[in-house]
Amino acid sequence: GAVVSQHPSRVICKSGTSVKIECRSLDFQATTMFWYRQFPKQSLMLMATSNEGSKATYEQGVEKDKFLINHASLTLSTLTVTSAHPEDSSFYICSARDGLASSSYEQYFGPGTRLTVT
Amino acid sequence: SQQGEEDPQALSIQEGENATMNCSYKTSINNLQWYRQNSGRGLVHLILIRSNEREKHSGRLRVTLDTSKKSSSLLITASRAADTASYFCATDVKAAGNKLTFGGGTRVLVKP
């Protein structure tokens, strides 16, 4: 089955620093990737949609200058949290859609990255 | 506001019992999907039901969809302790470019 990996799985950083999270589709080409954040005991909230080779589309209320998304290849998207603050601490999850699948409804989710900003 | 609202928010049952959770949504959908999430982990896709389908089965899982009521239900039969997790519905909305919008989730605890 389709596998999506994320790296790192956990990261602790100091306030004011930047953190990069990678999302990779391991056995399929992901023309579209999605980034979500999830606070404890809450649901997933979509942050942005990333299409390979073009600018990401951000959801309302998500600062694009703070959450930089790059989707430079069909298998890799990165999310960089710039100038992180404690309120950015969260669980970040990516998902990818198989662009070549006959039915492209299904999204495959990565295992998530837990970010803690101290 | 979220497209999907789930009910109940939490459910505690004994092993062997059935667990039912419901999801309501607001706008027309392409499909509705159910996911499971174990604590602190990623999501596992369970079932996708298309807007023209009314019921779908996968092992011990049964999903129904009522588009007239804009609601769906997930039934887990003969639950096991390993079914303990949070369950989320997610709607793929026609007008939203196939983005998924997640419900609030139901936390299920299956006691051995």
Boltz contact constraints between the chains, C-beta under 6 A:
constraints:
  - contact:
      token1: [A, 43]
      token2: [B, 102]
      max_distance: 6.0
  - contact:
      token1: [A, 43]
      token2: [B, 104]
      max_distance: 6.0
  - contact:
      token1: [A, 43]
      token2: [B, 105]
      max_distance: 6.0
  - contact:
      token1: [A, 44]
      token2: [B, 102]
      max_distance: 6.0
  - contact:
      token1: [A, 105]
      token2: [B, 31]
      max_distance: 6.0
  - contact:
      token1: [A, 105]
      token2: [B, 92]
      max_distance: 6.0
  - contact:
      token1: [A, 109]
      token2: [B, 42]
      max_distance: 6.0
  - contact:
      token1: [A, 109]
      token2: [B, 43]
      max_distance: 6.0
  - contact:
      token1: [A, 110]
      token2: [B, 42]
      max_distance: 6.0
  - contact:
      token1: [A, 111]
      token2: [B, 42]
      max_distance: 6.0
  - contact:
      token1: [A, 112]
      token2: [B, 42]
      max_distance: 6.0
